[in-house]
């Protein structure tokens, strides 16, 4: 599976929106399948951008439980937002 920066940003923004002490039992996000969400959560966890773990149900199904972003996760989200804002600014051509 290829890394999807749009999904990474969507995940980071969703996790940022959680209130303190809340957690998210990861499922699908609009426009993204469950497998892609799980894969990208694993990448973010390996990079220490979030605090979460995989839980196993009695049926053996894996379920991500995410508690919060780390400081590095917040920093990455800030950089992604800055890049998006910079890309949205029209470039003036000199005459």
Secondary structure by P-SEA (a helix, b strand, c coil): ccccaaaaaaaaaaaaaccccccccccccccccaaaaaaaaaaaaaaccbbbbbbbccccbbbbbbccccaaaaaaaaaaaaaaaaaabbbbbcc
